[in-house]
């Protein structure tokens, strides 16, 4: 497991701590969960871009845009 240091404004840090507490999780778990969501979105975008290259690029990008609008 890796350790990272993140620099952010104090007010944002405090708000994230409050949010994590309200969710009943640690700040570490909050960042872990946010990372999982972001990586899932990245993986989905990558898969759709690959599909677009194999087929009709315009149709692939149209599907990608529809998905992004729903997120």
Backbone bond lengths (Angstrom), bond angles and torsions (degrees), N, CA, C in turn:
res aa  C-N    CA-C-N  psi(-1)  N-CA   C-N-CA  omega(-1)  CA-C   N-CA-C  phi
1 X - - - 1.448 - - 1.523 108.21 -
2 X 1.309 115.92 143.00 1.458 122.10 -178.48 1.517 111.69 -102.56
3 X 1.318 114.99 156.72 1.452 122.56 174.30 1.521 107.83 -116.09
4 X 1.344 116.56 135.71 1.459 120.10 177.39 1.523 109.36 -127.61
5 X 1.310 115.21 155.29 1.458 122.09 174.97 1.519 107.12 -113.06
6 X 1.321 116.49 131.34 1.458 121.57 -179.91 1.519 108.65 -120.18
7 X 1.321 116.37 128.99 1.467 120.70 174.91 1.517 107.88 -97.39
8 X 1.328 115.04 129.62 1.455 120.51 177.15 1.518 108.31 -154.07
9 X 1.314 116.15 161.44 1.466 119.19 178.00 1.530 110.66 -60.03
10 X 1.336 114.77 145.30 1.463 120.48 -178.80 1.529 112.25 -56.54
11 X 1.326 117.36 -40.82 1.465 119.56 -177.81 1.530 111.66 -64.48
12 X 1.320 117.39 -36.56 1.457 120.52 177.45 1.527 110.05 -67.78
13 X 1.327 116.54 -41.12 1.463 121.25 177.65 1.528 110.58 -59.58
14 X 1.315 116.39 -45.34 1.463 120.01 -179.97 1.530 111.46 -64.49
15 X 1.305 116.95 -40.68 1.466 120.52 178.60 1.522 111.10 -64.28
16 X 1.338 117.20 -40.45 1.462 120.41 178.16 1.526 111.38 -66.32
17 X 1.341 116.69 -39.22 1.465 119.89 176.81 1.526 110.18 -61.55
18 X 1.328 116.33 -43.53 1.461 120.90 179.32 1.521 110.77 -62.60
19 X 1.324 115.89 -43.67 1.464 119.92 179.18 1.528 110.91 -61.63
20 X 1.326 116.65 -46.26 1.463 120.64 179.52 1.524 110.51 -59.81
21 X 1.320 116.04 -43.37 1.466 120.05 179.90 1.519 110.76 -61.75
22 X 1.335 117.13 -42.71 1.458 121.08 178.90 1.525 111.87 -64.82
23 X 1.335 115.90 -28.62 1.463 120.34 178.04 1.523 111.94 -83.77
24 X 1.340 116.13 -10.06 1.460 121.04 180.00 1.515 113.59 76.31
25 X 1.341 115.18 28.41 1.459 120.07 179.47 1.528 109.25 -130.36
26 X 1.321 115.39 164.23 1.459 119.75 177.42 1.522 109.67 -77.94
27 X 1.303 115.51 162.69 1.462 120.55 175.66 1.527 109.92 -61.66
28 X 1.319 116.42 -37.95 1.464 121.16 177.38 1.530 110.74 -60.03
29 X 1.348 117.13 -45.78 1.458 121.20 179.91 1.529 110.43 -65.67
30 X 1.328 117.32 -36.52 1.458 120.96 177.62 1.526 110.61 -59.57
31 X 1.330 116.88 -47.61 1.464 120.16 179.47 1.521 111.43 -65.88
32 X 1.328 116.62 -35.88 1.458 120.37 177.15 1.531 110.25 -62.86
33 X 1.333 116.81 -45.10 1.459 120.81 179.09 1.528 112.18 -66.27
34 X 1.333 116.91 -40.25 1.471 119.82 177.96 1.529 110.18 -64.19
35 X 1.315 117.30 -39.59 1.459 121.36 178.52 1.519 111.02 -62.91
36 X 1.327 116.49 -40.18 1.462 120.62 179.01 1.518 110.75 -61.88
37 X 1.328 116.94 -43.52 1.469 121.01 179.37 1.532 110.57 -63.99
38 X 1.319 116.62 -46.44 1.471 120.11 -179.34 1.521 111.83 -62.74
39 X 1.324 117.11 -41.15 1.464 120.00 179.10 1.528 111.65 -68.11
40 X 1.318 117.98 -36.05 1.464 120.80 176.32 1.524 110.29 -63.61
41 X 1.341 116.57 -41.75 1.463 120.23 176.97 1.526 110.81 -63.43
42 X 1.328 116.63 -42.84 1.459 120.93 179.27 1.531 110.68 -62.25
43 X 1.335 116.46 -44.15 1.465 120.52 179.56 1.522 111.01 -62.15
44 X 1.336 117.24 -41.91 1.461 121.07 179.24 1.523 110.67 -63.67
45 X 1.326 116.60 -44.17 1.466 119.85 177.95 1.516 110.96 -60.79
46 X 1.319 116.59 -42.73 1.461 120.87 -179.99 1.525 110.96 -62.25
47 X 1.342 116.91 -45.27 1.471 120.10 179.42 1.520 111.32 -61.21
48 X 1.327 116.68 -42.92 1.455 119.12 -179.43 1.524 112.34 -68.70
49 X 1.323 117.31 -35.36 1.467 119.62 176.77 1.526 110.41 -64.50
50 X 1.324 117.01 -39.39 1.469 120.95 177.62 1.524 109.95 -64.35
51 X 1.345 115.71 -43.41 1.465 119.26 177.69 1.522 110.91 -61.79
52 X 1.312 116.97 -38.49 1.465 121.04 -179.61 1.515 110.61 -63.71
53 X 1.332 116.84 -37.24 1.468 120.32 179.80 1.527 111.81 -69.07
54 X 1.327 116.98 -30.57 1.465 120.65 -179.80 1.523 112.04 -81.26
55 X 1.309 116.73 -22.76 1.461 120.49 -177.26 1.511 110.29 -120.58
56 X 1.285 114.68 -134.29 1.459 122.03 179.88 1.530 108.07 -88.72
57 X 1.350 118.16 109.31 1.468 120.35 -177.39 1.522 113.89 -54.85
58 X 1.314 117.78 -39.40 1.464 120.49 -179.19 1.529 110.88 -64.45
59 X 1.325 117.04 -40.68 1.462 120.56 179.80 1.530 110.28 -67.94
60 X 1.318 117.12 -39.66 1.462 120.95 178.05 1.519 112.23 -63.59
61 X 1.322 116.87 -44.14 1.459 120.69 178.63 1.520 111.75 -68.13
62 X 1.334 116.50 -32.19 1.462 120.74 176.36 1.537 109.92 -63.31
63 X 1.327 116.80 -44.29 1.462 121.48 178.05 1.523 110.07 -62.88
64 X 1.325 116.98 -43.04 1.450 121.15 179.12 1.518 111.50 -60.06
65 X 1.322 116.21 -43.30 1.471 120.20 179.95 1.520 111.11 -63.64
66 X 1.329 116.63 -40.54 1.467 120.66 178.50 1.524 110.73 -61.46
67 X 1.307 117.03 -41.18 1.464 121.18 179.23 1.521 110.19 -66.31
68 X 1.320 117.87 -45.58 1.463 121.33 179.74 1.525 111.73 -60.68
69 X 1.334 116.91 -36.58 1.468 120.60 179.67 1.522 111.11 -67.24
70 X 1.328 118.05 -29.20 1.457 122.04 179.90 1.530 111.62 -78.95
71 X 1.323 117.04 -20.19 1.460 120.30 -179.11 1.460 109.25 -84.37
